Amino acid sequence: MTDFEQLRAVDLFAGWGGFSLAAEQAGLRVVLAANPWSLPVEAHQLNHPETAHECQDLRQMDWSSLPEYDVLLASPACQGHSSAGRAARKFSIQANKRHDALRATAWAVVDCAEVTRPRALVVENVPEFRDWDLYDLWTEALRRLGYGLVELVLTASDFGAPQRRRRLFVVGILGADAPSLELTVRDERPIGPCIDWDEGDWRPVSRASSAVQRRIADAQANHGPRCLSQHVSGHRGISLDEPIRTVTTQDGWVVVDGDRYRPLTVRETARAMGFPEEYIWPESAGRRDTIRGLGNAVCPPVARELIAAVAGELAPSAQREVVDVNTGRRVSLPMPADEAQAVVEHLSAVDPNGDYVARLAA
Ligand SMILES: C[S@@+](CC[C@H](N)C(=O)[O-])C[C@H]1O[C@@H](n2cnc3c(N)ncnc32)[C@H](O)[C@@H]1O
C-alpha cells in the first residue's frame, strides 16, 4: 500500500450492507463482500456497486482467492448466541442443530485471518457471543495469529442512530497490543422524527386482538396518544422522544396514533437502524425479507465511528505529512486518511505538474 492509498476492507457475512456502508463512510473502500444468498447479495450490490460480490457459503470459501485488503469486517450469524435463539433451542432439537451450525460460522473469521492476515479486523455480534463455550478459544486463536484484541459493547444510540441497540465489537490489530480506541459519544436522537405519519397501512385499534389493544392502551397511558409499542408480552411502550429499543428481524414494532396503529414502515425501520434515505433494496424483496435484512444489519453510525478509529490506528494522523518537493517544506495533516487523500488530490489539481507529493513521515 502506498502512503495515501485508501484502506481496503473485505466484508464477510455482508448481508444488507450496514457494515460496508459504515466502512465507506469512514473512508475505506470495500473491495469484496460475501454472503451465501442471492437476495442480500443483490441488495448489497445495489448500494455498493463498486464492490466485488461473492455469493458464497463462507464455510467453503477459498480464502487464498481474496484480493489485497487491510481491514476484515465480519458479523457472523448471531442466532446461535442471542437470547431469542437460546429460547428457541430449548424447544426444538432442529433449532438446536441449526443454531450450532450458525454459531460455528464465527470460525470463518479465524480461517480468513490465518490465510490473508489483514492489518485489522472488526467483528460484530450480540453481547452473548462472549457466552459461547468456544469464545475463549476463538479469541485465543486470533491472538495466536498475532492480533492484539479489544472487546467493546457499544450502544448505537450513543453514536447517532435513534436506537438503543447493544452489540459486541471485537477489534484486532495485527502485531499490536490491545488497541485503545477513542470514540466520541453523542447525544441520543429520538425515534419520533423518523415516523411518517401520512404513510403506512393504518388499522383501527378497535380491530386489534385484545392482547394488542391492552398493550396499546398501556403504552398510551405511559407515553400519550402518539407512541410506539412492541408485540412482546408485557411491553409498556416507548415515547417518541427517546430512541427505539432493539429492532429485530421479527417485525414487532408498531406506531400508535390515537385510535389507529400500524407496523413501522420499511423506511422507518431503515432510519431506526441509521441507514441514510438513499439506501435502497431490490424491488423483488418483500417486506419480510427487507425487515429481516435490516434487523440483522450492523448499525452504520456506530460501526462508522469504530472503523474510523481503527483506520486512525493503522495510519496515525499525527504522522501524515505533505511535502512540497520544490521547497522541501512539510505540512502535517492531522486528519483521517480519506481527508488527507482529498487534500493531496486537491493540491495535485492546483499544481498539475505534480510538484506536491504526499507521504507518511519516517
Ligand atoms: C448479522 S447478519 C450480517 C449483517 C451485515 N453485516 C449488515 O451489516 O447488514 C449475518 C449474515 O450472515 C449470513 N450467513 C449465515 N450463514 C452464513 C454462512 N454459512 N456463510 C456466510 N454467511 C452466512 C446471513 O445471511 C446474514 O446476512
The ligand as an SDF file (V2000), in Angstrom:
LIG
                    3D

 27 29  0  0  0  0  0  0  0  0999 V2000
  -25.5910  -10.3280   11.3040 C   0  0  0  0  0  0  0  0  0  0  0  0
  -26.0400  -10.6810    9.6770 S   0  0  0  0  0  0  0  0  0  0  0  0
  -24.9410   -9.6510    8.7640 C   0  0  0  0  0  0  0  0  0  0  0  0
  -25.2930   -8.2040    8.7030 C   0  0  0  0  0  0  0  0  0  0  0  0
  -24.4880   -7.3990    7.7460 C   0  0  0  0  0  0  0  0  0  0  0  0
  -23.0950   -7.3780    8.0650 N   0  0  0  0  0  0  0  0  0  0  0  0
  -25.0120   -5.9720    7.6940 C   0  0  0  0  0  0  0  0  0  0  0  0
  -24.4180   -5.0990    8.2850 O   0  0  0  0  0  0  0  0  0  0  0  0
  -26.0360   -5.7500    7.0410 O   0  0  0  0  0  0  0  0  0  0  0  0
  -25.3420  -12.2580    9.4220 C   0  0  0  0  0  0  0  0  0  0  0  0
  -25.2930  -12.7100    7.9990 C   0  0  0  0  0  0  0  0  0  0  0  0
  -24.6310  -13.9760    7.9590 O   0  0  0  0  0  0  0  0  0  0  0  0
  -25.1190  -14.6410    6.8300 C   0  0  0  0  0  0  0  0  0  0  0  0
  -24.7660  -16.0610    6.9530 N   0  0  0  0  0  0  0  0  0  0  0  0
  -25.3790  -17.0500    7.6390 C   0  0  0  0  0  0  0  0  0  0  0  0
  -24.7160  -18.2200    7.4470 N   0  0  0  0  0  0  0  0  0  0  0  0
  -23.6720  -17.9780    6.6290 C   0  0  0  0  0  0  0  0  0  0  0  0
  -22.6300  -18.7680    6.0570 C   0  0  0  0  0  0  0  0  0  0  0  0
  -22.5330  -20.0690    6.2890 N   0  0  0  0  0  0  0  0  0  0  0  0
  -21.7470  -18.1580    5.2540 N   0  0  0  0  0  0  0  0  0  0  0  0
  -21.8410  -16.8320    5.0280 C   0  0  0  0  0  0  0  0  0  0  0  0
  -22.7850  -16.0360    5.5370 N   0  0  0  0  0  0  0  0  0  0  0  0
  -23.6970  -16.5970    6.3330 C   0  0  0  0  0  0  0  0  0  0  0  0
  -26.6130  -14.3440    6.8410 C   0  0  0  0  0  0  0  0  0  0  0  0
  -27.1190  -14.4000    5.5270 O   0  0  0  0  0  0  0  0  0  0  0  0
  -26.6400  -12.8940    7.3560 C   0  0  0  0  0  0  0  0  0  0  0  0
  -26.7320  -11.9920    6.2750 O   0  0  0  0  0  0  0  0  0  0  0  0
  1  2  1  0
  2  3  1  0
  2 10  1  0
  3  4  1  0
  4  5  1  0
  5  6  1  0
  5  7  1  0
  7  8  2  0
  7  9  1  0
 10 11  1  0
 11 12  1  0
 11 26  1  0
 12 13  1  0
 13 14  1  0
 13 24  1  0
 14 15  1  0
 14 23  1  0
 15 16  2  0
 16 17  1  0
 17 18  1  0
 17 23  2  0
 18 19  1  0
 18 20  2  0
 20 21  1  0
 21 22  2  0
 22 23  1  0
 24 25  1  0
 24 26  1  0
 26 27  1  0
M  CHG  2   2   1   9  -1
M  END
$$$$
